[in-house]
């Protein structure tokens, strides 16, 4: 099924790779893929291929983490071409490029799945467009706003969560569309590029299926008075979070 009113803004990252494969698997094909090309060294969200990793991510049998079975290292262009998905490439890694803005402005799609390079934030002129930018936040909103939230929620509550929102100028204040808590997976060493992408992809698919079923976006309160903001976690705390949760697995 081609989603005529939905596109995706993607980049050469493991997250975008998993998103696109999950959408194809669910037969939810975006009408257009706007692809940001990176000509520099690795940017946030990118990762070199690890052949040893293959034996790990193809062995996940739980439906909750089913998207963790998707290979995050495939060539995105090959996937798009093989599945006849319409795409437009921009030779820039900057989501706020004027050329990208002008292109999105003239597109007929009302909603764009946002999957740019990690850490990028849309400039305010994007929010003047009559478009929705659907983002899957790596944290259980409204309790965990900001960056690398799931490492903090692991330390605080032994919890992993993801939430879908429409982006607003102020970070992580958009109305919540869908949210879900996940059990702690094995092999947290590979959380950043496998399980994080998988959890986000799961919530993305659930959000789109809910939209198609109801024929409208179901928004809940954004709870702007609740929750805390977190910044990029220190590597030492990140290691503690991974080891702590491993020690508490059943």
C-alpha positions as CSV (number, residue, x, y, z in Angstrom):
1,X,0.0,0.0,0.0
2,X,1.4,3.4,-1.0
3,X,0.7,6.1,1.6
4,X,-0.2,9.0,-0.7
5,X,-0.2,11.6,2.0
6,X,3.0,10.4,3.8
7,X,6.7,10.7,2.9
8,X,9.9,10.0,4.8
9,X,13.0,12.2,5.3
10,X,15.8,9.7,5.6
11,X,19.6,9.7,5.8
12,X,22.3,7.1,5.4
13,X,21.9,5.8,9.0
14,X,21.1,2.5,10.6
15,X,17.8,4.0,11.9
16,X,16.6,5.1,8.4
17,X,17.6,1.7,7.0
18,X,15.5,-0.1,9.6
19,X,12.6,2.3,9.2
20,X,12.4,1.7,5.5
21,X,12.6,-2.1,5.7
22,X,10.0,-2.1,8.5
23,X,7.6,0.0,6.4
24,X,8.1,-2.3,3.4
25,X,7.5,-5.4,5.6
26,X,4.3,-3.8,6.9
27,X,3.2,-2.8,3.4
28,X,3.2,0.8,4.3
29,X,5.1,2.4,1.5
30,X,5.9,6.2,1.8
31,X,5.0,8.2,-1.3
32,X,8.4,9.8,-1.4
33,X,11.7,9.3,0.3
34,X,13.8,12.5,0.7
35,X,17.3,11.2,1.2
36,X,20.2,13.2,2.7
37,X,23.6,12.2,1.4
38,X,26.7,12.4,3.6
39,X,30.0,13.0,2.0
40,X,32.0,13.5,5.2
41,X,33.1,11.1,7.9
42,X,30.6,9.2,10.0
43,X,27.8,11.3,11.4
44,X,25.6,10.5,14.4
45,X,23.4,7.5,13.5
46,X,25.9,6.0,11.1
47,X,27.9,2.8,11.8
48,X,30.4,0.7,9.9
49,X,29.5,-2.8,9.0
50,X,30.3,-5.4,11.6
51,X,30.3,-9.0,10.1
52,X,30.4,-10.5,13.6
53,X,27.1,-8.8,14.4
54,X,25.1,-10.9,11.9
55,X,24.7,-13.9,14.2
56,X,23.2,-11.7,16.9
57,X,20.5,-9.7,15.3
58,X,19.0,-12.4,13.2
59,X,18.2,-14.5,16.3
60,X,15.6,-12.4,18.0
61,X,12.3,-14.4,18.3
62,X,10.1,-12.1,20.3
63,X,7.4,-10.1,18.5
64,X,8.1,-7.1,20.8
65,X,11.6,-6.8,19.3
66,X,10.8,-8.3,15.9
67,X,12.3,-5.3,14.0
68,X,15.7,-6.2,15.7
69,X,15.9,-9.0,13.1
70,X,16.2,-6.4,10.3
71,X,19.7,-5.9,8.9
72,X,20.6,-2.3,9.6
73,X,23.6,-2.3,7.3
74,X,22.0,-2.9,3.9
75,X,22.4,-0.3,1.2
76,X,19.3,2.0,1.4
77,X,19.4,2.9,-2.3
78,X,19.3,-0.8,-3.2
79,X,16.2,-1.2,-1.0
80,X,14.5,1.8,-2.5
81,X,15.1,0.7,-6.1
82,X,14.2,-3.0,-5.5
83,X,10.9,-2.0,-4.0
84,X,10.2,0.8,-6.6
85,X,10.0,3.5,-3.9
86,X,10.1,7.0,-5.3
87,X,13.0,9.0,-3.9
88,X,14.9,12.3,-4.2
89,X,18.5,12.6,-3.2
90,X,20.0,15.8,-1.8
91,X,23.8,16.1,-1.8
92,X,23.9,17.5,1.8
93,X,23.8,16.2,5.3
94,X,22.0,19.4,6.5
95,X,18.3,18.9,7.1
96,X,17.9,22.7,7.2
97,X,19.2,23.2,3.7
98,X,17.1,25.7,1.8
99,X,16.8,23.3,-1.1
100,X,15.3,20.6,1.1
101,X,12.9,23.2,2.6
102,X,11.7,24.4,-0.8
103,X,11.2,20.8,-2.0
104,X,9.2,19.8,1.0
105,X,7.1,23.0,0.7
106,X,5.9,22.1,-2.8
107,X,5.3,18.4,-2.1
108,X,1.7,17.3,-1.7
109,X,2.3,15.0,1.2
110,X,0.9,16.3,4.5
111,X,3.1,14.2,6.8
112,X,6.8,13.4,6.7
113,X,8.4,10.7,8.9
114,X,11.5,12.4,10.3
115,X,14.6,10.3,10.3
116,X,17.5,12.6,9.6
117,X,21.0,12.3,11.0
118,X,21.2,12.1,14.8
119,X,21.0,15.3,16.7
120,X,19.6,17.4,13.9
121,X,16.8,19.8,14.8
122,X,14.4,21.5,12.3
123,X,14.6,25.3,12.0
124,X,11.5,27.3,12.8
125,X,10.7,28.0,9.2
126,X,9.8,24.4,8.7
127,X,7.0,24.7,11.3
128,X,5.4,27.5,9.2
129,X,4.6,24.9,6.6
130,X,1.3,23.1,6.8
131,X,3.0,19.8,7.3
132,X,3.4,17.3,10.1
133,X,6.8,16.0,10.9
134,X,6.3,12.6,12.6
135,X,9.2,11.7,14.9
136,X,9.7,8.6,17.0
137,X,11.3,9.8,20.2
138,X,13.8,7.5,22.0
139,X,12.1,7.7,25.4
140,X,8.8,7.3,27.2
141,X,7.2,10.7,27.0
142,X,6.4,12.9,28.9
143,X,8.7,11.5,31.6
144,X,11.9,11.5,29.5
145,X,12.6,14.4,27.1
146,X,15.9,15.3,25.5
147,X,18.6,13.0,24.3
148,X,19.7,9.4,25.0
149,X,16.7,9.0,27.3
150,X,16.5,5.3,27.4
151,X,19.9,5.0,29.1
152,X,18.6,7.3,31.9
153,X,15.3,5.4,32.1
154,X,17.3,2.2,32.4
155,X,19.2,3.6,35.3
156,X,16.1,5.1,36.9
157,X,13.4,2.5,36.3
158,X,14.9,-0.4,34.4
159,X,12.7,0.7,31.6
160,X,12.9,1.3,27.8
161,X,10.2,3.3,26.0
162,X,9.4,5.0,22.7
163,X,6.9,7.6,21.8
164,X,5.6,9.1,18.5
165,X,5.0,12.8,18.3
166,X,4.6,15.6,15.8
167,X,7.6,17.8,16.1
168,X,7.3,21.4,17.5
169,X,9.8,24.2,17.8
170,X,10.4,23.3,21.5
171,X,12.0,19.9,21.8
172,X,9.8,17.0,22.7
173,X,6.7,19.0,23.4
174,X,4.6,17.8,20.5
175,X,1.3,16.0,21.2
176,X,1.9,12.3,21.9
177,X,0.4,10.0,19.2
178,X,1.5,6.6,20.5
179,X,3.9,5.3,23.2
180,X,5.0,1.9,24.3
181,X,7.2,0.3,27.0
182,X,9.6,-2.5,26.1
183,X,11.2,-5.3,28.0
184,X,15.0,-5.1,28.3
185,X,16.6,-7.0,25.4
186,X,19.7,-9.1,25.5
187,X,22.9,-7.8,24.0
188,X,22.6,-4.2,25.1
189,X,26.0,-3.7,23.7
190,X,24.2,-3.3,20.4
191,X,21.5,-1.1,21.7
192,X,22.3,2.1,19.8
193,X,22.2,0.8,16.2
194,X,19.9,-2.3,16.6
195,X,17.5,-2.2,19.5
196,X,17.0,1.5,19.5
197,X,16.2,1.5,15.7
198,X,14.0,-1.6,16.2
199,X,12.0,0.0,19.1
200,X,11.4,3.2,17.1
201,X,10.4,1.3,14.0
202,X,7.9,-0.8,16.0
203,X,6.2,2.4,17.4
204,X,6.3,4.0,13.9
205,X,4.4,1.0,12.4
206,X,1.9,1.0,15.3
207,X,1.3,4.7,14.8
208,X,0.7,4.5,11.1
209,X,-1.6,1.5,11.5
210,X,-3.6,3.4,14.1
211,X,-3.8,6.3,11.7
212,X,-5.1,4.2,8.8
213,X,-7.6,2.4,11.0
214,X,-9.1,5.6,12.5
215,X,-8.5,7.7,9.4
216,X,-7.1,10.5,11.5
217,X,-4.2,11.1,13.9
218,X,-5.1,10.4,17.5
219,X,-3.4,13.0,19.7
220,X,-3.2,12.8,23.5
221,X,-2.2,15.6,25.9
222,X,1.4,16.6,25.6
223,X,1.8,17.0,29.4
224,X,4.1,19.9,29.0
225,X,4.2,20.4,32.8
226,X,5.6,16.9,33.4
227,X,8.8,15.2,32.7
228,X,12.5,16.1,32.8
229,X,15.0,17.0,30.1
230,X,18.2,14.9,29.7
231,X,21.3,15.6,27.8
232,X,23.7,13.1,26.1
233,X,24.7,10.6,28.7
234,X,28.3,10.4,29.9
235,X,30.1,7.3,28.5
236,X,30.7,6.0,32.1
237,X,27.0,6.3,33.0
238,X,26.2,4.6,29.7
239,X,28.4,1.6,30.5
240,X,26.9,1.4,34.0
241,X,23.4,1.4,32.5
242,X,24.3,-1.5,30.2
243,X,26.0,-3.5,32.8
244,X,23.4,-2.9,35.5
245,X,20.5,-4.1,33.2
246,X,22.5,-7.1,32.2
247,X,23.0,-8.0,35.8
248,X,19.2,-7.8,36.3
249,X,18.1,-10.0,33.4
250,X,16.1,-13.1,34.3
